[in-house]
């Protein structure tokens, strides 16, 4: 294991994780744009459908060298149920109620949640300093939430930030299950399974009374859906799954710390979002807590 994390052999997983974080940061922006014209459930279904269609083009390649073990289907279903199924429901509703920048900052909780869960289930060591960092980060999340005030782009930031936190809980279950499966399955095969099961899961939700089906075509929002399905689902998840295969779960999750930085920058540049001084310090407190937990 030690020889694996040295030199050029480590550079590819790290590069994959960093690139995945940049793409994931842009997904908050793309969701905001897509939601301007289409219902969130339709956007997520479209995203999963586009991702599934992309994987069909490379289906033969990703099914090679599978090492199925009895009972793996339970873990695969749990992984997909956590993400994309429940995860995207929480994230879609979060993006409706808070800004893309704040949602991106809440993702900094993922490394801490993964660290604690990995310590419980994967027997990875967790220090007292790590728990102190976790407490600091949670304090920052609460401060960020209570310091936020409603606006036209964030009608209920308190609810939105809480829903984004629930999305991170789902992402934690997904990461732990993923780490257990990557020893036997290709990262891109697991990503394809996510897209396929996500498409099946979200299709019935299109017919809920609360879901508004499109009545007109909006090219900008439609391109955002294609971007989410082809670039984020195919690219970001594939790269993240590849990186997690070679990096310990709690170390791989550290790279999620880059998402708040990228999402705030993109939110300001593309969506013209602003950040108050209180939100800035709250976000800094979250990142400080994450740093302490992973040092």
C-alpha positions in Angstrom: 0.0 0.0 0.0 2.9 2.4 0.8 4.5 1.9 -2.6 1.2 2.8 -4.3 1.1 6.3 -2.8 4.4 7.4 -4.2 5.6 9.2 -7.3 3.7 9.1 -10.5 1.5 6.3 -9.4 -0.2 8.6 -6.9 -0.5 11.6 -9.3 -3.3 10.1 -11.4 -5.7 9.5 -8.6 -5.0 12.9 -7.1 -5.4 14.6 -10.5 -8.7 12.7 -10.9 -10.0 13.8 -7.5 -9.0 17.5 -8.0 -10.6 17.5 -11.5 -13.8 15.9 -10.1 -14.0 18.7 -7.4 -13.8 21.4 -10.1 -16.6 19.7 -12.1 -18.7 19.2 -9.0 -18.3 22.9 -8.1 -19.7 23.8 -11.5 -22.7 21.5 -11.0 -24.2 23.9 -8.4 -24.1 26.6 -11.0 -25.6 24.4 -13.7 -28.4 23.3 -11.4 -29.3 26.9 -10.7 -29.4 27.6 -14.4 -31.5 24.5 -15.2 -34.0 25.3 -12.4 -34.8 28.6 -13.9 -36.9 26.9 -16.6 -37.5 23.4 -15.5 -38.9 21.5 -12.4 -36.1 20.0 -10.2 -37.4 16.5 -10.6 -37.4 16.8 -14.4 -33.8 18.2 -14.3 -32.6 15.4 -12.2 -34.3 12.7 -14.4 -32.9 14.4 -17.5 -29.4 14.4 -15.9 -29.6 10.6 -15.1 -31.0 9.8 -18.5 -28.3 11.7 -20.4 -25.7 10.0 -18.2 -27.2 6.5 -18.9 -27.2 7.2 -22.6 -23.6 8.2 -22.5 -22.6 5.0 -20.7 -24.4 2.9 -23.3 -21.9 4.0 -25.8 -19.1 2.4 -23.8 -21.1 -0.4 -22.2 -18.9 -3.3 -23.4 -15.7 -1.7 -22.0 -17.0 -1.0 -18.5 -18.4 -4.5 -18.0 -15.1 -6.2 -18.4 -13.3 -7.9 -15.5 -16.2 -7.8 -13.0 -15.7 -9.9 -9.9 -19.2 -10.2 -8.5 -19.5 -11.7 -5.0 -22.7 -13.1 -3.5 -24.7 -10.4 -1.9 -22.9 -7.5 -3.6 -26.2 -6.4 -5.1 -27.3 -5.2 -1.6 -24.3 -2.9 -1.3 -24.7 -1.7 -4.9 -28.4 -0.8 -4.2 -27.5 0.9 -1.0 -24.8 2.9 -2.8 -27.2 4.0 -5.5 -30.1 4.7 -3.0 -27.8 7.1 -1.1 -26.5 8.7 -4.3 -27.9 9.6 -6.7 -31.5 8.8 -5.4 -31.8 10.5 -2.1 -28.8 12.8 -2.5 -30.2 14.6 -5.5 -33.6 15.0 -4.0 -32.0 16.8 -1.0 -29.6 18.8 -3.2 -32.3 19.9 -5.7 -34.4 21.2 -2.9 -31.4 22.8 -1.3 -30.4 24.7 -4.4 -34.0 26.0 -4.7 -33.7 27.5 -1.3 -30.1 28.7 -0.8 -27.3 30.1 -3.0 -24.9 27.9 -5.0 -22.0 29.4 -2.9 -23.5 28.4 0.4 -24.5 24.9 -0.8 -20.9 24.5 -1.9 -19.6 25.5 1.5 -21.8 23.0 3.3 -20.1 20.2 1.2 -17.0 20.8 3.4 -18.9 18.7 6.0 -18.5 15.6 3.9 -14.8 14.8 4.8 -15.7 14.9 8.5 -18.8 12.7 8.1 -16.8 10.3 6.1 -13.9 10.3 8.6 -16.3 9.5 11.5 -18.1 6.8 9.5 -14.9 5.3 8.2 -13.7 5.1 11.7 -16.8 3.2 12.8 -17.2 0.8 9.8 -13.9 0.7 8.0 -11.8 0.8 11.3 -9.8 3.8 10.1 -8.1 5.6 13.0 -9.8 8.9 14.2 -7.9 11.2 16.6 -9.2 13.6 19.3 -7.9 16.5 17.1 -10.2 15.2 14.3 -13.2 15.2 16.6 -12.3 18.8 17.7 -12.1 19.8 14.0 -15.5 18.2 13.4 -17.1 20.2 16.2 -15.5 23.4 14.9 -16.8 22.7 11.4 -20.3 22.0 12.6 -20.2 25.3 14.5 -19.3 27.1 11.3 -22.1 25.4 9.4 -24.6 26.6 12.0 -23.1 30.1 11.9 -23.3 30.2 8.1 -26.9 29.1 8.2 -28.1 31.6 10.8 -26.1 34.4 9.3 -27.9 34.0 6.0 -30.9 36.1 5.1 -33.6 35.4 2.4 -33.2 36.8 -1.1 -34.7 36.4 -4.5 -32.1 33.7 -5.3 -32.2 32.1 -1.8 -35.8 32.3 -0.4 -35.1 30.1 2.6 -31.3 29.6 3.1 -31.8 28.0 6.5 -33.9 25.2 5.0 -31.6 25.0 2.0 -28.4 24.6 4.0 -30.0 22.0 6.2 -31.1 20.0 3.1 -27.6 20.3 1.7 -26.3 18.8 4.9 -28.7 15.9 4.6 -27.3 15.5 1.1 -23.8 15.2 2.6 -25.1 12.5 5.0 -26.3 10.5 1.9 -22.9 11.2 0.2 -21.2 9.7 3.2 -23.1 6.4 2.9 -22.3 6.4 -0.8 -18.6 6.9 -0.2 -18.3 4.1 2.4 -20.2 1.7 0.1 -18.2 2.8 -2.9 -14.9 2.1 -1.1 -16.0 -1.4 -0.3 -17.0 -2.1 -4.0 -14.1 -0.6 -5.9 -11.8 -3.6 -5.1 -14.0 -5.7 -7.3 -15.7 -3.3 -9.8 -14.5 -0.8 -12.3 -15.1 2.8 -11.1 -16.9 3.7 -14.3 -19.1 0.5 -14.1 -20.2 1.7 -10.6 -20.9 5.2 -12.1 -22.9 3.6 -14.9 -25.0 1.7 -12.3 -25.7 4.9 -10.4 -26.9 6.6 -13.6 -29.1 3.7 -14.6 -30.7 3.1 -11.2 -31.1 6.9 -10.8 -33.0 7.0 -14.1 -35.3 4.2 -13.0 -35.8 5.8 -9.6 -36.7 9.3 -10.9 -38.9 8.3 -13.8 -42.0 7.7 -11.6 -41.4 11.0 -9.8 -42.1 12.9 -13.0 -45.8 12.0 -12.6 -46.2 13.3 -9.1 -48.8 16.1 -8.8 -46.0 18.4 -7.5 -43.9 17.9 -10.6 -44.4 20.3 -13.4 -43.5 18.9 -16.8 -41.9 21.3 -19.4 -44.3 23.4 -21.4 -41.7 25.0 -23.5 -38.0 24.5 -24.6 -35.3 26.6 -23.0 -32.0 26.1 -24.7 -29.8 27.4 -21.9 -31.5 25.3 -19.2 -31.5 22.3 -21.6 -27.8 22.6 -22.2 -27.3 22.8 -18.4 -29.1 19.4 -18.1 -26.9 17.9 -20.8 -23.8 19.3 -19.1 -24.9 17.8 -15.7 -25.6 14.4 -17.3 -22.6 14.1 -19.7 -19.9 16.0 -17.9 -20.8 15.8 -14.2 -22.4 12.3 -14.0 -20.0 10.7 -16.5 -16.9 12.8 -15.8 -17.0 13.9 -12.2 -18.4 10.7 -10.7 -16.2 8.5 -12.9 -13.1 10.5 -11.8 -14.1 10.5 -8.2 -14.8 6.8 -8.2 -11.4 6.2 -9.8 -9.6 8.3 -7.2 -11.4 6.6 -4.3 -10.3 3.2 -5.6 -6.6 4.1 -4.9 -6.9 6.5 -1.9 -8.3 5.7 1.6 -11.9 6.9 2.1 -11.1 9.5 4.7 -8.2 10.9 2.7 -10.1 10.9 -0.6 -12.9 12.9 1.0 -10.4 15.6 1.9 -10.5 16.9 -1.7 -14.1 17.8 -1.2 -12.7 20.8 0.7 -11.9 22.3 -2.7 -15.6 22.5 -3.7 -16.4 25.5 -1.4 -13.6 27.5 -2.9 -14.5 26.8 -6.5 -18.2 27.1 -5.9 -17.9 30.5 -4.3 -15.7 31.8 -7.1 -18.0 30.4 -9.8 -21.1 31.6 -8.0 -19.8 35.1 -7.9 -18.5 35.1 -11.5 -21.4 33.4 -13.2 -24.5 34.0 -11.0 -23.3 37.3 -9.5 -23.8 35.9 -6.0 -22.5 37.9 -3.0 -21.1 36.9 0.4 -21.5 38.9 3.6 -18.6 39.3 6.1 -20.4 37.0 8.5 -20.8 34.3 5.9 -17.1 34.7 5.0 -16.0 34.1 8.6 -18.4 31.2 9.0 -17.1 29.6 5.8 -13.5 30.1 7.1 -14.5 28.4 10.4 -15.8 25.4 8.5 -12.6 25.0 6.5 -10.5 25.5 9.7 -12.5 22.7 11.4 -12.0 20.4 8.3 -8.2 21.2 8.4 -8.0 20.3 12.0 -9.9 17.1 11.5 -7.6 16.0 8.6 -4.2 17.3 9.8 
